[in-house]
Amino acid sequence: MATHLKSAARKSKYYVPGAPLAMRIQQQLHELDFALDYPRRISHGTQIRPKCGAVINVFDTGTVVVQGRLIESVAEESLALLRRVLPATTRWQCGSF
């Protein structure tokens, strides 16, 4: 990553040190106008909680796991946008997905 990009990333309120994949996902969700709670560090990764009800766990290994339950009124639109942002290898561990 170029030096100027690193410094710009650190200025973002969504920056999580040592978690470039999580940071990229958060930035893309933010650009799509997802309302996000602040990310939090979990064991071996970062947890991102969009206000649509999903819980996105981004592990340091690069594994992405989506849990939670989408809010019914925004479920269809949110799911389509999440699928555009998240890696193809994302594991969806929720019955409603």
Sequence and secondary structure as in RCSB ss.txt:
>XXXX:A:sequence
MATHLKSAARKSKYYVPGAPLAMRIQQQLHELDFALDYPRRISHGTQIRPKCGAVINVFDTGTVVVQGRLIESVA
EESLALLRRVLPATTRWQCGSF
>XXXX:A:secstr
  HHHHHHHHHSTT  TT HHHHHHHHHHHHTT  B   EEETTEEEE BTTSEEEEEETTS EEEEE   GGGH
HHHHHHHHHHS TT EE  TT 
